[in-house]
């Protein structure tokens, strides 16, 4: 599953964008979003997804349950 940003809760602070090791976070009209094709849930980089750890608003960066879990390429 990729993470997603709940748009209605995003303050547009941009704390998450530079922390993403995959460049999956982008800004659109003042709100940030996560490209699910690029999101690896920070597996292989960090113990915790960086968007979650730096977001100042709880429960804004959440698992997108409509996407399958990320599987590292072997």
ABEGO torsion letter per residue (X at the ends): XBBBBBAAABAGAGAAAAABAAGABBBBGGBBBBBAAABAGGBGABABBAAAAABABBGABBBBAABBBBBBBX
